[in-house]
């Protein structure tokens, strides 16, 4: 009797799971059918496709399904150009080209998926990495897929693999739902991100573990709160985000040429952003110095007019103290800025430092005059304009 109850319980569980799977598939079918009904007029741009999805589906789960289905059912894999990489092509130009031609490689699939999902208010990213077939053979091409946060939970998607397959250079479209809304614990069997953050696992594996297929136990690893780490990373300035990417790639281990290339690319992206931010900061300091210089020239002009029109004493002093304080602030900003500057920028920085110092000395001279001027009775003040300017020692 005990064995009969156990058998019935197993059968009941199987039926429940089967019914749940059928319900999910039926829901997919309804969404897919609605996307098949999309009028051709909506297929003219990414914005119009997004508008159609937004108008017909309300939940994140339904919308991400619509994005996946449309992408896999519209974009064909460009087998003829699978090895072509256009490094100088801007991301938006690449998306526009793939959308227009309705074909592309894995990065195009992932980029289109990402833009559509993002336009619908869904947090989505393009994940770069490499893959392994049948848990054994590591592919000799880099790959790209997606991560998206649906109802506050992260899932993985591979619209390229989900769209069909290539045999002998010929692409055949066949929707494969195994690559839709994949649990990270399943995805790691075949997809390895360069940045372990996008494994979306509490215990990330190393590149060596993935390549060899021999995983160390979770009990010897430190737990990684990837969800909170993603939130933390999102709050960082872009330059710090890029630095973090390169550091995590390096920490994962340089076990093949794809990883090494990804590390170099990430390091270059960080360096370019770092230099861009440094250049932007330097321009801000220069612009600030120019504004201060104008304030000082305005004060000199006001002094040459013997402080006419008349202002209260505190206003006269303020007209000089404000630019002086700004100069000191500018000087400190430049000291912070010149840390780790390149040799080619050192001359410009040194010249600006000298200009700031010269203006500070000039300001101190005028401030000494103002203090002397304000210390005298009204009848004596005018005579000071005909005497040599006092100099600071």
BELFENCOR-V341743 format. One record per backbone hydrogen bond with DSSP energy under -1.0 kcal/mol. NH is the residue of the N-H (numbers start at 1). CO is the residue of the C=O. If there is no record, write none. Layout:
[[NH/CO] [NH/CO]]
This chain:
[[5/1] [6/2] [7/3] [8/4] [9/5] [10/6] [11/7] [12/8] [13/9] [14/10] [15/11] [16/12] [17/13] [18/14] [19/15] [20/16] [21/17] [22/18] [23/19] [24/20] [25/21] [26/22] [27/23] [28/24] [29/25] [30/26] [31/27] [32/28] [33/29] [34/30] [35/31] [36/32] [37/33] [38/35] [42/39] [43/40] [49/45] [50/46] [51/47] [52/48] [53/49] [54/50] [55/51] [56/52] [57/53] [63/59] [64/60] [65/61] [66/62] [67/63] [68/64] [69/65] [70/66] [71/67] [72/68] [73/69] [74/70] [75/71] [76/102] [78/104] [79/77] [82/79] [84/81] [89/86] [94/90] [95/91] [96/92] [97/93] [98/94] [99/95] [100/96] [101/97] [102/98] [104/76] [109/105] [110/106] [111/107] [112/108] [113/109] [114/110] [115/111] [116/112] [117/113] [118/114] [119/115] [121/118] [122/117] [125/147] [127/145] [129/143] [130/192] [132/190] [133/137] [136/133] [137/133] [139/131] [143/129] [145/127] [146/157] [147/125] [148/155] [149/123] [150/153] [153/150] [155/148] [156/182] [157/146] [158/179] [162/158] [163/160] [165/172] [167/170] [170/167] [172/165] [174/163] [176/162] [179/176] [180/177] [182/156] [186/183] [187/183] [188/184] [189/186] [190/187] [191/187] [192/130] [194/128] [198/195] [199/196] [200/197] [207/252] [210/206] [211/207] [212/208] [213/209] [220/217] [221/218] [224/202] [226/224] [229/225] [230/226] [231/227] [232/228] [233/229] [234/230] [236/233] [241/237] [242/238] [243/239] [244/240] [245/241] [246/242] [247/243] [248/244] [249/245] [250/246] [251/247] [252/248] [253/250] [255/253] [260/256] [261/257] [262/258] [263/259] [264/260] [265/261] [266/262] [267/263] [268/264] [269/265] [270/266] [271/267] [272/268] [273/269] [274/270] [275/271] [276/272] [277/273] [278/274] [279/275] [280/276] [281/277] [282/278] [283/279] [284/280] [285/281] [286/282] [287/283] [288/284] [289/285] [290/286] [291/287] [292/288] [293/289] [294/290] [295/291] [296/292] [297/293] [298/294] [299/295] [300/296] [301/297] [302/298] [303/299] [304/300] [306/303] [307/302] [316/312] [317/313] [318/314] [319/315] [320/317] [321/317] [322/318] [324/320] [325/321] [326/322] [327/323] [328/324] [329/325] [330/326] [331/327] [332/328] [333/329] [334/330] [335/331] [336/332] [337/333] [338/334] [341/338] [345/342] [349/345] [350/346] [351/347] [352/348] [353/349] [354/350] [355/351] [356/352] [357/353] [358/354] [359/355] [360/356] [361/357] [362/358] [363/359] [364/360] [365/361] [366/362] [367/363] [368/364] [369/365] [370/366] [371/367] [372/368] [373/369] [374/370] [376/373] [381/377] [383/380] [384/381] [386/383] [387/384]]
